[in-house]
Amino acid sequence: MKKQALLALMLALTLILTGCTLVQKDPEVDAATEIVRMGDRVVTKGEFQDQVNYQLNYMSYLYSMYGYSFDPTSADAVADAQNTVLESFKTDLVSRAKIAEMGLDQLTEEEQKSVQEKAEESYQSDLDYIISSDYADSELSDEEKAEKAKADMEKLGRTMDKALENAKDTVLQEKLRAEIVKDVKVTEEEIQADYDSKVTSAKESYISNAGGWATAANQGSSTLYYTPAGVRYVKQILVKFTEEDQPKVDEANQKVTDAQKKVTDAENKQSTAQATLDSETATEDEKNTAQADLEAAQNELKDAQAELETAQAEADAVLEKAFANIDEAADGILKELEEGADWDTLMAERTQDPGMQSGVTADRGYAVAADMTSFDSAFVEAAMSLEKVGDISGKIRGNTYGYYIIRYVGDAQEGPIALDEVKDTIEADLLSTKQDTTFTDTLKSWVDATEFKVDLNPLKN
């Protein structure tokens, strides 16, 4: 569901949740009814109910995202939302009091500028989203679209003043958090213990999954703590199919893939039918149906296998022609290497693989292991068949892109990654977690030590 759908849902459900009552009340007086008090700070019924409605609307949105139903008017849902909002307001009241007590509510010129920038960015982001979601196909002018979107936001209480208020609250909370966690530190013992734990866990994960480690190393999206045996580094000069041939290769390969799926589907149907026929508990009718299904699946499999054979033959022919069109280029590169050309220089000039043109993989090479599945099997097999560091393959036919010319550049050292290489990451993660815990625990201790006057009864009508 889109962001605007959530905004619309919030507006609709608010009308439901604040529905009519037979008892006529002055709306302003009713909204000003006290629900929570902490000293001279008060949360009114209007403020509290707005947040309850928001919580219920948000839960409805989340449930709908995953295809589940949620009744925002049920007694349990309302009670849960009220309890959540009550705890939130208690924390907010205490936080605001502490911010004032510590003098953190006095913003510097730089902080005020930050508040303004954050508010403008947030407001404009919401405005742009509504325009693009609801008025993209409208014939209105840009100015008229913006006015319509602003009116929509006004109905939902998403004004610039509200954006400024939220931005200021964010800055003040950041200042409070910084004050609370300023003395939090991570010890060397904690770093060592976390490192040891991560090494043990990584070893268990990768000791029999070198291919998974190689894939993770190439992606560079996670920190690695243990290197399994059987990983090597290789570089490659990729000679790609021509721009004219590549679409033909892709199409031919797709036909093979589609045909293979039909074969697999037919085999599965055949297995299912056979299992019913072999079952001692299947009824006669079930077995008769299964026999018919089996015969149909056998015919389907025969047709699918014929289609696969044809598709594979066509793909082979397309590939032959495509490889023939790049033979000269690949042979030229191999000749230069045989004549003593520097590998890295030639690779930088000739490879058509982006991963070999920049970044850590270009400097270090690709991590490869025999059981990895994230690379073309032809590439992996050729890379692992090179006997010693420095060896260079011939032209290796890839299944998708063209010729691989591969050089074995080194081995990944088996064992734990040195602590010094991952220490900064470990320390940063531990510090963040420790600060979060300290901040949360401190706020809770303040709330627990504070006396509140709470009356939820006015919310019943």
Secondary structure as a PSIPRED ss2 file (coil, helix, strand):
# PSIPRED VFORMAT (PSIPRED V4.0)

   1 M C   1.000  0.000  0.000
   2 K C   1.000  0.000  0.000
   3 K H   0.000  1.000  0.000
   4 Q H   0.000  1.000  0.000
   5 A H   0.000  1.000  0.000
   6 L H   0.000  1.000  0.000
   7 L H   0.000  1.000  0.000
   8 A H   0.000  1.000  0.000
   9 L H   0.000  1.000  0.000
  10 M H   0.000  1.000  0.000
  11 L H   0.000  1.000  0.000
  12 A H   0.000  1.000  0.000
  13 L H   0.000  1.000  0.000
  14 T H   0.000  1.000  0.000
  15 L H   0.000  1.000  0.000
  16 I H   0.000  1.000  0.000
  17 L H   0.000  1.000  0.000
  18 T C   1.000  0.000  0.000
  19 G C   1.000  0.000  0.000
  20 C C   1.000  0.000  0.000
  21 T C   1.000  0.000  0.000
  22 L C   1.000  0.000  0.000
  23 V C   1.000  0.000  0.000
  24 Q C   1.000  0.000  0.000
  25 K C   1.000  0.000  0.000
  26 D C   1.000  0.000  0.000
  27 P H   0.000  1.000  0.000
  28 E H   0.000  1.000  0.000
  29 V H   0.000  1.000  0.000
  30 D H   0.000  1.000  0.000
  31 A H   0.000  1.000  0.000
  32 A C   1.000  0.000  0.000
  33 T C   1.000  0.000  0.000
  34 E E   0.000  0.000  1.000
  35 I E   0.000  0.000  1.000
  36 V E   0.000  0.000  1.000
  37 R E   0.000  0.000  1.000
  38 M E   0.000  0.000  1.000
  39 G C   1.000  0.000  0.000
  40 D C   1.000  0.000  0.000
  41 R E   0.000  0.000  1.000
  42 V E   0.000  0.000  1.000
  43 V E   0.000  0.000  1.000
  44 T E   0.000  0.000  1.000
  45 K H   0.000  1.000  0.000
  46 G H   0.000  1.000  0.000
  47 E H   0.000  1.000  0.000
  48 F H   0.000  1.000  0.000
  49 Q H   0.000  1.000  0.000
  50 D H   0.000  1.000  0.000
  51 Q H   0.000  1.000  0.000
  52 V H   0.000  1.000  0.000
  53 N H   0.000  1.000  0.000
  54 Y H   0.000  1.000  0.000
  55 Q H   0.000  1.000  0.000
  56 L H   0.000  1.000  0.000
  57 N H   0.000  1.000  0.000
  58 Y H   0.000  1.000  0.000
  59 M H   0.000  1.000  0.000
  60 S H   0.000  1.000  0.000
  61 Y H   0.000  1.000  0.000
  62 L H   0.000  1.000  0.000
  63 Y H   0.000  1.000  0.000
  64 S H   0.000  1.000  0.000
  65 M H   0.000  1.000  0.000
  66 Y C   1.000  0.000  0.000
  67 G C   1.000  0.000  0.000
  68 Y C   1.000  0.000  0.000
  69 S C   1.000  0.000  0.000
  70 F C   1.000  0.000  0.000
  71 D C   1.000  0.000  0.000
  72 P C   1.000  0.000  0.000
  73 T C   1.000  0.000  0.000
  74 S C   1.000  0.000  0.000
  75 A H   0.000  1.000  0.000
  76 D H   0.000  1.000  0.000
  77 A H   0.000  1.000  0.000
  78 V H   0.000  1.000  0.000
  79 A H   0.000  1.000  0.000
  80 D H   0.000  1.000  0.000
  81 A H   0.000  1.000  0.000
  82 Q H   0.000  1.000  0.000
  83 N H   0.000  1.000  0.000
  84 T H   0.000  1.000  0.000
  85 V H   0.000  1.000  0.000
  86 L H   0.000  1.000  0.000
  87 E H   0.000  1.000  0.000
  88 S H   0.000  1.000  0.000
  89 F H   0.000  1.000  0.000
  90 K H   0.000  1.000  0.000
  91 T H   0.000  1.000  0.000
  92 D H   0.000  1.000  0.000
  93 L H   0.000  1.000  0.000
  94 V H   0.000  1.000  0.000
  95 S H   0.000  1.000  0.000
  96 R H   0.000  1.000  0.000
  97 A H   0.000  1.000  0.000
  98 K H   0.000  1.000  0.000
  99 I H   0.000  1.000  0.000
 100 A H   0.000  1.000  0.000
 101 E H   0.000  1.000  0.000
 102 M C   1.000  0.000  0.000
 103 G C   1.000  0.000  0.000
 104 L C   1.000  0.000  0.000
 105 D C   1.000  0.000  0.000
 106 Q C   1.000  0.000  0.000
 107 L C   1.000  0.000  0.000
 108 T C   1.000  0.000  0.000
 109 E H   0.000  1.000  0.000
 110 E H   0.000  1.000  0.000
 111 E H   0.000  1.000  0.000
 112 Q H   0.000  1.000  0.000
 113 K H   0.000  1.000  0.000
 114 S H   0.000  1.000  0.000
 115 V H   0.000  1.000  0.000
 116 Q H   0.000  1.000  0.000
 117 E H   0.000  1.000  0.000
 118 K H   0.000  1.000  0.000
 119 A H   0.000  1.000  0.000
 120 E H   0.000  1.000  0.000
 121 E H   0.000  1.000  0.000
 122 S H   0.000  1.000  0.000
 123 Y H   0.000  1.000  0.000
 124 Q H   0.000  1.000  0.000
 125 S H   0.000  1.000  0.000
 126 D H   0.000  1.000  0.000
 127 L H   0.000  1.000  0.000
 128 D H   0.000  1.000  0.000
 129 Y H   0.000  1.000  0.000
 130 I H   0.000  1.000  0.000
 131 I H   0.000  1.000  0.000
 132 S H   0.000  1.000  0.000
 133 S H   0.000  1.000  0.000
 134 D H   0.000  1.000  0.000
 135 Y C   1.000  0.000  0.000
 136 A C   1.000  0.000  0.000
 137 D C   1.000  0.000  0.000
 138 S C   1.000  0.000  0.000
 139 E C   1.000  0.000  0.000
 140 L C   1.000  0.000  0.000
 141 S C   1.000  0.000  0.000
 142 D H   0.000  1.000  0.000
 143 E H   0.000  1.000  0.000
 144 E H   0.000  1.000  0.000
 145 K H   0.000  1.000  0.000
 146 A H   0.000  1.000  0.000
 147 E H   0.000  1.000  0.000
 148 K H   0.000  1.000  0.000
 149 A H   0.000  1.000  0.000
 150 K H   0.000  1.000  0.000
 151 A H   0.000  1.000  0.000
 152 D H   0.000  1.000  0.000
 153 M H   0.000  1.000  0.000
 154 E H   0.000  1.000  0.000
 155 K H   0.000  1.000  0.000
 156 L C   1.000  0.000  0.000
 157 G C   1.000  0.000  0.000
 158 R C   1.000  0.000  0.000
 159 T C   1.000  0.000  0.000
 160 M H   0.000  1.000  0.000
 161 D H   0.000  1.000  0.000
 162 K H   0.000  1.000  0.000
 163 A H   0.000  1.000  0.000
 164 L H   0.000  1.000  0.000
 165 E H   0.000  1.000  0.000
 166 N H   0.000  1.000  0.000
 167 A H   0.000  1.000  0.000
 168 K H   0.000  1.000  0.000
 169 D H   0.000  1.000  0.000
 170 T H   0.000  1.000  0.000
 171 V H   0.000  1.000  0.000
 172 L H   0.000  1.000  0.000
 173 Q H   0.000  1.000  0.000
 174 E H   0.000  1.000  0.000
 175 K H   0.000  1.000  0.000
 176 L H   0.000  1.000  0.000
 177 R H   0.000  1.000  0.000
 178 A H   0.000  1.000  0.000
 179 E H   0.000  1.000  0.000
 180 I H   0.000  1.000  0.000
 181 V H   0.000  1.000  0.000
 182 K C   1.000  0.000  0.000
 183 D C   1.000  0.000  0.000
 184 V C   1.000  0.000  0.000
 185 K C   1.000  0.000  0.000
 186 V C   1.000  0.000  0.000
 187 T C   1.000  0.000  0.000
 188 E H   0.000  1.000  0.000
 189 E H   0.000  1.000  0.000
 190 E H   0.000  1.000  0.000
 191 I H   0.000  1.000  0.000
 192 Q H   0.000  1.000  0.000
 193 A H   0.000  1.000  0.000
 194 D H   0.000  1.000  0.000
 195 Y H   0.000  1.000  0.000
 196 D H   0.000  1.000  0.000
 197 S H   0.000  1.000  0.000
 198 K H   0.000  1.000  0.000
 199 V H   0.000  1.000  0.000
 200 T H   0.000  1.000  0.000
 201 S H   0.000  1.000  0.000
 202 A H   0.000  1.000  0.000
 203 K H   0.000  1.000  0.000
 204 E H   0.000  1.000  0.000
 205 S H   0.000  1.000  0.000
 206 Y H   0.000  1.000  0.000
 207 I C   1.000  0.000  0.000
 208 S C   1.000  0.000  0.000
 209 N C   1.000  0.000  0.000
 210 A H   0.000  1.000  0.000
 211 G H   0.000  1.000  0.000
 212 G H   0.000  1.000  0.000
 213 W H   0.000  1.000  0.000
 214 A H   0.000  1.000  0.000
 215 T H   0.000  1.000  0.000
 216 A H   0.000  1.000  0.000
 217 A H   0.000  1.000  0.000
 218 N H   0.000  1.000  0.000
 219 Q H   0.000  1.000  0.000
 220 G C   1.000  0.000  0.000
 221 S C   1.000  0.000  0.000
 222 S C   1.000  0.000  0.000
 223 T C   1.000  0.000  0.000
 224 L C   1.000  0.000  0.000
 225 Y C   1.000  0.000  0.000
 226 Y E   0.000  0.000  1.000
 227 T E   0.000  0.000  1.000
 228 P C   1.000  0.000  0.000
 229 A C   1.000  0.000  0.000
 230 G C   1.000  0.000  0.000
 231 V C   1.000  0.000  0.000
 232 R E   0.000  0.000  1.000
 233 Y E   0.000  0.000  1.000
 234 V E   0.000  0.000  1.000
 235 K E   0.000  0.000  1.000
 236 Q E   0.000  0.000  1.000
 237 I E   0.000  0.000  1.000
 238 L E   0.000  0.000  1.000
 239 V E   0.000  0.000  1.000
 240 K E   0.000  0.000  1.000
 241 F C   1.000  0.000  0.000
 242 T C   1.000  0.000  0.000
 243 E C   1.000  0.000  0.000
 244 E C   1.000  0.000  0.000
 245 D H   0.000  1.000  0.000
 246 Q H   0.000  1.000  0.000
 247 P H   0.000  1.000  0.000
 248 K H   0.000  1.000  0.000
 249 V H   0.000  1.000  0.000
 250 D H   0.000  1.000  0.000
 251 E H   0.000  1.000  0.000
 252 A H   0.000  1.000  0.000
 253 N H   0.000  1.000  0.000
 254 Q H   0.000  1.000  0.000
 255 K H   0.000  1.000  0.000
 256 V H   0.000  1.000  0.000
 257 T H   0.000  1.000  0.000
 258 D H   0.000  1.000  0.000
 259 A H   0.000  1.000  0.000
 260 Q H   0.000  1.000  0.000
 261 K H   0.000  1.000  0.000
 262 K H   0.000  1.000  0.000
 263 V H   0.000  1.000  0.000
 264 T H   0.000  1.000  0.000
 265 D H   0.000  1.000  0.000
 266 A H   0.000  1.000  0.000
 267 E H   0.000  1.000  0.000
 268 N H   0.000  1.000  0.000
 269 K H   0.000  1.000  0.000
 270 Q H   0.000  1.000  0.000
 271 S H   0.000  1.000  0.000
 272 T H   0.000  1.000  0.000
 273 A H   0.000  1.000  0.000
 274 Q H   0.000  1.000  0.000
 275 A H   0.000  1.000  0.000
 276 T H   0.000  1.000  0.000
 277 L H   0.000  1.000  0.000
 278 D H   0.000  1.000  0.000
 279 S C   1.000  0.000  0.000
 280 E C   1.000  0.000  0.000
 281 T C   1.000  0.000  0.000
 282 A C   1.000  0.000  0.000
 283 T C   1.000  0.000  0.000
 284 E H   0.000  1.000  0.000
 285 D H   0.000  1.000  0.000
 286 E H   0.000  1.000  0.000
 287 K H   0.000  1.000  0.000
 288 N H   0.000  1.000  0.000
 289 T H   0.000  1.000  0.000
 290 A H   0.000  1.000  0.000
 291 Q H   0.000  1.000  0.000
 292 A H   0.000  1.000  0.000
 293 D H   0.000  1.000  0.000
 294 L H   0.000  1.000  0.000
 295 E H   0.000  1.000  0.000
 296 A H   0.000  1.000  0.000
 297 A H   0.000  1.000  0.000
 298 Q H   0.000  1.000  0.000
 299 N H   0.000  1.000  0.000
 300 E H   0.000  1.000  0.000
 301 L H   0.000  1.000  0.000
 302 K H   0.000  1.000  0.000
 303 D H   0.000  1.000  0.000
 304 A H   0.000  1.000  0.000
 305 Q H   0.000  1.000  0.000
 306 A H   0.000  1.000  0.000
 307 E H   0.000  1.000  0.000
 308 L H   0.000  1.000  0.000
 309 E H   0.000  1.000  0.000
 310 T H   0.000  1.000  0.000
 311 A H   0.000  1.000  0.000
 312 Q H   0.000  1.000  0.000
 313 A H   0.000  1.000  0.000
 314 E H   0.000  1.000  0.000
 315 A H   0.000  1.000  0.000
 316 D H   0.000  1.000  0.000
 317 A H   0.000  1.000  0.000
 318 V H   0.000  1.000  0.000
 319 L H   0.000  1.000  0.000
 320 E H   0.000  1.000  0.000
 321 K H   0.000  1.000  0.000
 322 A H   0.000  1.000  0.000
 323 F H   0.000  1.000  0.000
 324 A H   0.000  1.000  0.000
 325 N C   1.000  0.000  0.000
 326 I C   1.000  0.000  0.000
 327 D H   0.000  1.000  0.000
 328 E H   0.000  1.000  0.000
 329 A H   0.000  1.000  0.000
 330 A H   0.000  1.000  0.000
 331 D H   0.000  1.000  0.000
 332 G H   0.000  1.000  0.000
 333 I H   0.000  1.000  0.000
 334 L H   0.000  1.000  0.000
 335 K H   0.000  1.000  0.000
 336 E H   0.000  1.000  0.000
 337 L H   0.000  1.000  0.000
 338 E H   0.000  1.000  0.000
 339 E C   1.000  0.000  0.000
 340 G C   1.000  0.000  0.000
 341 A C   1.000  0.000  0.000
 342 D C   1.000  0.000  0.000
 343 W H   0.000  1.000  0.000
 344 D H   0.000  1.000  0.000
 345 T H   0.000  1.000  0.000
 346 L H   0.000  1.000  0.000
 347 M H   0.000  1.000  0.000
 348 A H   0.000  1.000  0.000
 349 E H   0.000  1.000  0.000
 350 R H   0.000  1.000  0.000
 351 T C   1.000  0.000  0.000
 352 Q C   1.000  0.000  0.000
 353 D C   1.000  0.000  0.000
 354 P H   0.000  1.000  0.000
 355 G H   0.000  1.000  0.000
 356 M H   0.000  1.000  0.000
 357 Q C   1.000  0.000  0.000
 358 S C   1.000  0.000  0.000
 359 G C   1.000  0.000  0.000
 360 V H   0.000  1.000  0.000
 361 T H   0.000  1.000  0.000
 362 A H   0.000  1.000  0.000
 363 D H   0.000  1.000  0.000
 364 R H   0.000  1.000  0.000
 365 G C   1.000  0.000  0.000
 366 Y E   0.000  0.000  1.000
 367 A E   0.000  0.000  1.000
 368 V E   0.000  0.000  1.000
 369 A C   1.000  0.000  0.000
 370 A C   1.000  0.000  0.000
 371 D C   1.000  0.000  0.000
 372 M C   1.000  0.000  0.000
 373 T C   1.000  0.000  0.000
 374 S C   1.000  0.000  0.000
 375 F C   1.000  0.000  0.000
 376 D C   1.000  0.000  0.000
 377 S H   0.000  1.000  0.000
 378 A H   0.000  1.000  0.000
 379 F H   0.000  1.000  0.000
 380 V H   0.000  1.000  0.000
 381 E H   0.000  1.000  0.000
 382 A H   0.000  1.000  0.000
 383 A H   0.000  1.000  0.000
 384 M H   0.000  1.000  0.000
 385 S H   0.000  1.000  0.000
 386 L C   1.000  0.000  0.000
 387 E C   1.000  0.000  0.000
 388 K C   1.000  0.000  0.000
 389 V C   1.000  0.000  0.000
 390 G C   1.000  0.000  0.000
 391 D C   1.000  0.000  0.000
 392 I E   0.000  0.000  1.000
 393 S C   1.000  0.000  0.000
 394 G C   1.000  0.000  0.000
 395 K C   1.000  0.000  0.000
 396 I E   0.000  0.000  1.000
 397 R E   0.000  0.000  1.000
 398 G C   1.000  0.000  0.000
 399 N C   1.000  0.000  0.000
 400 T C   1.000  0.000  0.000
 401 Y C   1.000  0.000  0.000
 402 G E   0.000  0.000  1.000
 403 Y E   0.000  0.000  1.000
 404 Y E   0.000  0.000  1.000
 405 I E   0.000  0.000  1.000
 406 I E   0.000  0.000  1.000
 407 R E   0.000  0.000  1.000
 408 Y E   0.000  0.000  1.000
 409 V E   0.000  0.000  1.000
 410 G E   0.000  0.000  1.000
 411 D E   0.000  0.000  1.000
 412 A C   1.000  0.000  0.000
 413 Q C   1.000  0.000  0.000
 414 E C   1.000  0.000  0.000
 415 G E   0.000  0.000  1.000
 416 P E   0.000  0.000  1.000
 417 I C   1.000  0.000  0.000
 418 A C   1.000  0.000  0.000
 419 L H   0.000  1.000  0.000
 420 D H   0.000  1.000  0.000
 421 E H   0.000  1.000  0.000
 422 V H   0.000  1.000  0.000
 423 K H   0.000  1.000  0.000
 424 D H   0.000  1.000  0.000
 425 T H   0.000  1.000  0.000
 426 I H   0.000  1.000  0.000
 427 E H   0.000  1.000  0.000
 428 A H   0.000  1.000  0.000
 429 D H   0.000  1.000  0.000
 430 L H   0.000  1.000  0.000
 431 L H   0.000  1.000  0.000
 432 S H   0.000  1.000  0.000
 433 T H   0.000  1.000  0.000
 434 K H   0.000  1.000  0.000
 435 Q H   0.000  1.000  0.000
 436 D H   0.000  1.000  0.000
 437 T H   0.000  1.000  0.000
 438 T H   0.000  1.000  0.000
 439 F H   0.000  1.000  0.000
 440 T H   0.000  1.000  0.000
 441 D H   0.000  1.000  0.000
 442 T H   0.000  1.000  0.000
 443 L H   0.000  1.000  0.000
 444 K H   0.000  1.000  0.000
 445 S H   0.000  1.000  0.000
 446 W H   0.000  1.000  0.000
 447 V H   0.000  1.000  0.000
 448 D H   0.000  1.000  0.000
 449 A C   1.000  0.000  0.000
 450 T C   1.000  0.000  0.000
 451 E C   1.000  0.000  0.000
 452 F C   1.000  0.000  0.000
 453 K E   0.000  0.000  1.000
 454 V E   0.000  0.000  1.000
 455 D C   1.000  0.000  0.000
 456 L C   1.000  0.000  0.000
 457 N H   0.000  1.000  0.000
 458 P H   0.000  1.000  0.000
 459 L H   0.000  1.000  0.000
 460 K H   0.000  1.000  0.000
 461 N C   1.000  0.000  0.000
